[in-house]
Amino acid sequence: GTLGGITAALVSNPADATISEMKKAKTDDGPVVIFQRLAKEGGAKALFRGLGVRMVFYTLICSGQFLVYDAIRITLGVGNDDLKLYLDVLGGALRETGGPI
């Protein structure tokens, strides 16, 4: 969960910064124009403002999701072999039918 949260924060932070700037600017400029303005005026620092907080937040969210998943899996008595069997059966069914489409 930690690596997933950090990766999610790194990837999504420029988009989050752009959206935040769009809300503050109150102009009709699109996201591309705002992103370019942020990059030009503030550089990478402006695009990654608030990254530390987002890393902590996303890490907690991802770790929490894994915790809930494992808790439910253990409560229901589902083991790794059960999950592997389910995925094998599902994969075989999708190969036979050509997939969900």
Secondary structure, 3 states (H helix, E strand, C coil): CHHHHHHHHHHHHHHHHHHHHHHHHCCCCCHHHHHHHHHHHHHHHHHCCCHHHHHHHHHHHHHHHHHHHHHHHHHCCCCHHHHHHHHHHHHHHHHHHCCCC
